[in-house]
Amino acid sequence: MPGPVSFGRLAFLAAAAVLAASCERPFESETVARVGDTAISEEDVERIVEHFEEESAREGREFPERGSAAYKRVERAALGLLVFREQLAQAAEKFAIELPEAEVERRVERARAAEGEAEDEDGEDFFEGAVRTQMIREAFALRLFGDIRVSEADVRAAARARNRPVTAAFRRELLQERRNAALARWIAKARRSIAVEYERGWEP
């Protein structure tokens, strides 16, 4: 039969319990990154990870076990996606780009239908974030593409370099390449203008 527990022992155990509880991270409020003045929480990251896991299950692919190195890489990828989306949203606000909400809703429903996603709030948030990011990219593209041209000399030089015939399809392909490159440069510049801070252990 165990002996009596001393008052000092009880005090030690109580103190240890309080210390352990204080070290547990409050999941809902734990900030893992800050984009400008906007905080991204661990819960936000977990929702994206859960979506990735559900997607893997639908496609019959294995998903990394929680706590594994592969799982941590998925978490970093999810955080990177959230940071990218928030940076674009803030850049759009800076340039007074407004998205028509009716079109956002229409595209979200279309995306959900295409993926066969069940009706739930997390799925709604994921698709809405993806749709808004795409629409912001399109809005930026419209502002950039009007100034992008491909001269006949450019087309012929590119065709020679790639050993391709000069055709209307090749002209369109080259023009689209230049548009994509210009958009990528512009987005990279816009993202650099918005500060991102990561909590220790969550750095990319």
MOCORVEN-V618905 format. One record per backbone hydrogen bond with DSSP energy under -0.5 kcal/mol. CO is the residue of the C=O (numbers start at 1). NH is the residue of the N-H. E is the energy in kcal/mol with one decimal. If there is no record, write none. Layout:
BEGIN
CO&NH&E, CO&NH&E
END
This chain:
BEGIN
4&6&-0.5, 6&10&-2.1, 7&11&-2.4, 8&12&-2.1, 9&13&-2.5, 10&14&-2.6, 11&15&-2.4, 12&16&-2.5, 13&17&-2.3, 14&18&-2.3, 15&19&-2.4, 16&20&-2.5, 17&21&-2.4, 18&22&-2.2, 19&23&-1.2, 20&24&-0.8, 21&24&-0.8, 25&27&-1.0, 26&29&-0.9, 26&30&-1.2, 27&43&-0.6, 29&31&-0.5, 30&42&-2.5, 32&199&-2.6, 33&40&-3.1, 34&36&-0.7, 34&197&-2.5, 35&38&-2.5, 37&39&-0.5, 38&35&-3.0, 40&32&-2.8, 40&33&-1.6, 41&45&-1.8, 42&46&-2.6, 43&47&-2.0, 44&48&-1.5, 45&49&-2.4, 46&50&-2.6, 47&51&-1.7, 48&52&-2.3, 49&53&-2.4, 50&54&-2.4, 51&55&-2.4, 52&56&-2.3, 53&57&-2.2, 54&58&-2.2, 55&59&-1.6, 56&61&-3.0, 57&60&-1.0, 65&68&-2.1, 68&72&-2.0, 69&73&-1.7, 70&74&-1.8, 71&75&-2.2, 72&76&-2.2, 73&77&-2.2, 74&78&-2.5, 75&79&-2.5, 76&80&-2.7, 77&81&-2.0, 78&82&-2.1, 79&83&-2.7, 80&84&-2.4, 81&85&-2.5, 82&86&-2.3, 83&87&-2.6, 84&88&-2.3, 85&89&-2.3, 86&90&-2.4, 87&91&-2.3, 88&92&-2.7, 89&93&-1.8, 90&94&-2.1, 91&95&-1.7, 92&97&-3.1, 93&96&-1.4, 96&98&-0.6, 100&103&-0.6, 100&104&-2.0, 101&105&-2.6, 102&106&-2.1, 103&107&-2.4, 104&108&-2.3, 105&109&-2.3, 106&110&-1.9, 107&111&-2.6, 108&112&-2.6, 109&113&-2.3, 110&114&-2.1, 111&115&-1.9, 112&116&-1.3, 112&117&-2.1, 118&120&-1.0, 120&124&-2.1, 121&125&-2.5, 122&126&-2.3, 123&127&-2.4, 124&128&-2.4, 125&129&-2.4, 126&130&-2.1, 127&131&-2.7, 128&132&-2.7, 129&133&-2.0, 130&134&-2.1, 131&135&-2.5, 132&136&-2.2, 133&137&-2.2, 134&138&-2.2, 135&139&-2.1, 136&140&-2.5, 137&141&-2.4, 138&142&-2.1, 139&143&-1.2, 140&144&-1.4, 141&145&-3.1, 142&146&-0.6, 144&147&-1.5, 145&148&-1.4, 147&149&-0.6, 151&155&-2.2, 152&156&-2.4, 153&157&-2.4, 154&158&-2.4, 155&159&-2.3, 156&160&-2.3, 157&161&-2.2, 158&162&-1.7, 159&163&-0.6, 159&164&-2.9, 160&163&-0.8, 165&167&-1.0, 167&171&-2.2, 168&172&-2.3, 169&173&-2.3, 170&174&-2.6, 171&175&-2.4, 172&176&-2.4, 173&177&-2.1, 174&178&-2.0, 175&179&-2.2, 176&180&-2.8, 177&181&-2.3, 178&182&-2.3, 179&183&-2.6, 180&184&-2.5, 181&185&-2.2, 182&186&-2.3, 183&187&-2.7, 184&188&-2.3, 185&189&-2.2, 186&190&-2.5, 187&191&-2.6, 188&192&-2.0, 189&193&-1.0, 191&194&-1.6, 193&195&-0.6, 195&36&-2.6, 197&34&-2.8, 199&202&-2.3
END
